[in-house]
Amino acid sequence: MKKRFIFYLAGIAIFAYFIYSQKINIDQLLDLKNPEFFLLAIVLFLSGFFLLALRMKILSKTLEEKSPGFSKFLQLEFFNRFISYAFPSRLNIPAKAIALNKAMGMGKGNALSLASFEYAMDTGTQILLAFSALYFFSRGLPYVSFERMLAFTVPVLVVLIAFFKIPVSFFEKTVQKSGKIKNAFIKSASLILFKSLKKIRETWMQILLSRKMFPVLVLVAAYWVVQTLVMESFFLSYGTYVPMGYILVIVAISIFVGGLSQIPGGLGVREFAMILMFEFLGVPSGIALVVVIARRLVILLPIALGFIVSLSWGYRFLGSPKKGKITSGRQK
């Protein structure tokens, strides 16, 4: 709790510095040139959760699960957003897996595999967009080079390829060997680790080879288009136009940078990155800061909805999965 509080203070301090340095006040936030675009930005932002919910519903069907209703997945996305902004980075992944299992009745193995696959897919998209932008827009900087990017991406690709090349029988044999370990703690940890890796390996291949991956990829692209339109609408509401291509890469880089920190929701860090990059492109610093603040304030709405969902699901997390738990034929 103390560590999380320190992270929050760090993010708020960064945010407060920008507001103080630019002398931003409430009048500037309310000085909308085109209010209709501000309302459009809010609508588009919330529509992104519908796209994420639909994507998760389609992904769940690739595991041959009897998928819950769409409203459940929509609640799940609001819950996930609340957790990602209330706790240090990446703790929302196991929380989402628990919600899939406890509140939505999905088998534990499939829930963990689904949450981890979604995270890997989103992270891969962010890295691809961020590194592409860095290469094309920052080639003149001393610490940015194609070789440095390869040094980061190649090991990741090698690990992924090796993971998918390893036959499932390897994990089965490793699980059997782990069962013979005498130390109880090491034995238990090894069994959990290799059983989880085996399940993730099987499930990820099942998802990747499914025909449903095409609509999933379409929804990924649609989500990023919507996020770009959200920022564009915010800028237009304050009477400023920024090319959508620049917005796309700046949003991707800022999310990636914010994710590297342990500050919940990348508070302060994400805004710091956005403002610097928009200023680099020639956007007035005052406008960039006002737009970023407006976006952060709008994010409070889904966080509040996610908090309400977390309260309604909390009792289920403390208890056992509800009766009639949904499981596939492959789930053990």
N, C-alpha and C positions, 0 to 999 in steps of 0.2 A: 504493500500500500504506500509506504514512504517513497519507494523508488518511482512508482507511478506518479505520485504527487510532484516529485522533482521534475519528471519529464514534462508534465503539464505546465509547470512554472517556466521551464525553458522555452516551450512553444509559445506560451502567452507573452513572454518577454520579447521574443523575436517579433511577434505580431505587434506588440505595443510600441516597439522601436520604430517600425515603419509608420504607424499611425501618428506618433509624436513628431517624427522627422518631417512628415508632409503636412502637418497641421490639419489633419482630416477631422471634420466635425459632422454632426448629424445632418446639417443642412446640405452638405455636399452629397451625402448618401441619398437624400430625398430629392435632389435636383435632377429629376428624370426628364430627359428631352423627349423620349418616346416611351411612355408608360406601357403601351401595349406590348412592346418587346420584352419588358421586364416580366410581365405576366406570362408571355410565351416561354420565357426562360424557365420559369417555375414549372409550367405544364410539361415542358420537354424533360426537365430534370426528373420529375416524378415518373414520367413515362419510361425512363431508363430502368426503373425497378420492375416494370411489367416485362420488359425484354429479358432481364436477368432471370425472372421467375419462369418465363416460358422456356428459356434455355435450360434451366435446371430440371424442369419437368420433362423435357425431351431427353436429357441425359439420363434421367432416372429410368426412362423406358428402355434405354439400351441395355440395362441390366436385367431386363425381363421382370421388373417389379410391377406390381399392380399399383400404378402411380396414384397418389392422393390428388385431391382436387386442386385446381389452379390457385385458389385463394390461400391454400396452405403454403404453397411455394412463394406467394407474394408476401405473406407474413414472415416467411423464412428470410427473405431478402432484407426486409426492414429490421428484423432481429439481427442479422449479420452486420448491417451497417451500424447499429447501436453498439454491438460488441467491439467492432473495429475502432470506434471512436471513444469507447469507455475503457479499453484495456490496451496494454502495449501491443505493438505490431505483431500480426500473425497468430495471436491467440484466438482470433475469430475462426480459424480453420478447424481446430478441434471442437470449438463451441458449435460450429455449424454441423459437424459430424454428429455430435451429441443430440442436437435438435432434430436432425434427420431420423435418428434412431428412436429417441424418447418421445418426441411430440408428433412425429409423422409415421412411426411404425416401421421404418426401414431397417433391415438387418445391419448389425454392427459393421461387418466387413464391407458391405456395399456402401454404407454411409461414410465410412472413413475413406474408401477409394474414391467415391464421388466428390467429396469435399476437397481432397488432395488433388484430384485431376482438374477440377475447376480452377483451383489456385495456380497450378502449374501452367494451365492454358492462359490464364490472365497475365501471369508474370512473364511468360514467354512473349506475349503480344506487346506488353509494355517495354520489355528489353529490346525487341525488334524495332519498335517505333523510336525509342529513345536513342539507340545506337545509330540508327539510320540518320536521325536528325543531327546527332553529334558529328557524325562523319561529314555530312554534306554542308552543315552550317558552321562548324568549328574547326575545319581543317587547318586554319592558320594558327590556332592556339598551340603553345609549346607542349602542353601535357595531354593533348588529344591526337592520337594517331591510329591508323588502321591496325598497326602491329599491336598496340596496347589493347585494342578492342578484341583482336583475335586471341590474345593471351587470356582474356576473361572468358570469351565464348567457347573456344575450342575445348577446354577441359570440361565444361558443362555438357557440351554435345557428346564428348567421348563417354562420359558417365551415363548419359541417357541412352546412347546406342548400346553400350555394354549391358545396361539394365534390361533392355528389351531383347538382347541377343541371348542372355542367360536363359537356359531352358527351365521350365517350371520344376522339373525333376530335381534340379540343383537345390531349390528351396525346400522341397519335400525331404531330401536327404539331410539337409542342414537342420531341419526341424527334428528329425529322428535323432541326429547326433546330439542336439541340444538337450533332448530328453534324458540323456545319459550323464549329464553334468551333475556332479555331487553337490556343489554349493547351491543351496536353495535359491538364493537371491539371483545369482548369475543364471541359473537354470530358468527361472521364471522370466527374467528380462529377455533372455535369448529366445525363448519360445514365443513371447509376445512380439518381439521384433521380427523374427523370420516368418512367423505366421502372417503378420501384417504385410510384410514385403511380398510374400507369395500371393496374398489376396489382391494387393494393389497391382501386381504384375499381371495377373489374370484379368482383372477388371479393366485396367487401362487398355489392354489389347482388345478386349471385347468392345469397348467404347470406340477406339480408333478404327476398328474394322467394320463398325456398324454403318449402315446407310444413313442413319440419323445424324452422322457427323456433318453432313453437308448443311442441313438447316441450322445446326449449332454454329457453324462457322459464319453463316449468313447473319445470324443474330449477334455474333461477336462484332462483325463489321458494322451492323446497324447500331449497336450500342455506342461504338466509338464515334460514329457520325452524329448521333444524338448528343453526346458529350461535347462535341465540337460546336454544334448548333446552340447548345446552352450558353457557352461562353460568347459566341458571336452575338446572341440575342442580348446578353448583358451589356456588351460593348455598344450595340446599337441603341439600347435604351438610354445610354449616356451620350449618344450622338457621335460615336466613334466607330469606324470600320477597321477591322483587322482581317487580312486574308485567312480563310479557313484552314489552309494547309499549315500555316504557322501556328494557329491555335491548336491543331491536332497534335503536332510534335511537342509543343510546350506543355500541354496537358499531360501527355505521356511521360515526358521527362520529369515533370514535377511530382507525379504520382510515384514514379520509380524512385526518385530522390527521397520523397517522404517516407517510402517504405523501407529505405535503408536505415532510417532512424528508428529508435524505439519509442518515439513520441506517439501517443495514441492519435490515429487519424492524420499523422504527419503535421499536426497543428504548428503553424509558424514556419516550419521547414518548407512545406509545399508552397505556401504563399510567398516565402522569400525567393524560391526558385522561379515562380511564375512572374513576379514583379521584375526581377532582374532581367529575365529573358524578354518580356514585353518592352521594357525600357531599351534594351539592346536593339530591338526592331524599330524603335522610334516612337513608341506609344508614350504619351506624357505620363510621368510617374504618378501624378495625382489621379488620373483616369484609371491607370492600371491598378492602383491600390484600392480605389473605390469599387471597381469591378470585382476584385478578389475578395474584398470584405463582404460585398453583397452575396457572392457565391457561397462564402462560408456561413453566412447567416441563414441562407435558404437551406443549407444542409441540416440545420437544426430541426427542420420539420420531419424528415424521415428518421432522424435519431430519436425524436420524441415518440414517433409511432413504433419504432423498434423497442423502445423502453416499455411501452404498453404491452407489446407482444411478449416481451421477456417476463413481465409480471404474470401474464396469463399462462405462460408455459412453465414457469418456475416450479410449480407444484408437481408437474409431470417429471421434471428433471430429478426431483428429490425422490420420487417414487419409481415404480417399475413401469415398463412400456405397457400401454393400454392393451386390453384384451383384443384378440384377433389381430395380433401383430403381423404385418405383411412381410412375407419372406419369399424369396425365389427358390426354385428347385435346387440351385447351386449353393445357396447359403447354408452354412453349417451352424 
